[in-house]
Amino acid sequence: MKRTILIGLTLFALAACETIDGAGRDLSTAGQAISSASRDVQSNL
């Protein structure tokens, strides 16, 4: 469930950016969210 929401938010963020600079910031934010989610999953194992 979290993964589906994260993927949806990532796709929304990528669709919303209008410049290369904006895309870089969006990708960085998405990467941080993915890293955070993976740490949460690993700590719950």
C-alpha positions in Angstrom: 0.0 0.0 0.0 2.7 2.5 1.0 4.6 1.5 -2.2 1.7 2.3 -4.4 1.1 5.6 -2.8 4.8 6.5 -3.1 4.9 5.6 -6.7 1.8 7.6 -7.4 3.2 10.7 -5.6 6.5 10.3 -7.5 4.7 10.2 -10.8 2.6 13.2 -9.9 5.7 15.2 -8.9 7.4 14.3 -12.1 4.4 15.3 -14.2 4.1 18.6 -12.3 7.7 19.9 -12.9 8.2 22.1 -15.9 12.0 22.6 -16.1 15.1 20.5 -16.0 16.0 22.2 -12.7 12.6 21.4 -11.3 12.9 17.8 -12.4 16.2 17.4 -10.6 14.7 18.7 -7.4 11.6 16.4 -7.8 13.8 13.4 -8.4 15.9 14.2 -5.4 12.9 14.5 -3.2 11.5 11.2 -4.6 14.8 9.5 -3.9 14.8 10.7 -0.4 11.2 9.5 0.1 12.1 6.1 -1.3 15.2 5.8 1.0 13.1 6.8 4.0 10.4 4.2 3.1 13.0 1.5 2.7 14.6 2.3 6.1 11.1 2.1 7.6 10.5 -1.3 6.1 13.9 -2.6 7.1 13.4 -1.5 10.7 10.0 -3.2 10.9 11.5 -6.6 9.8 
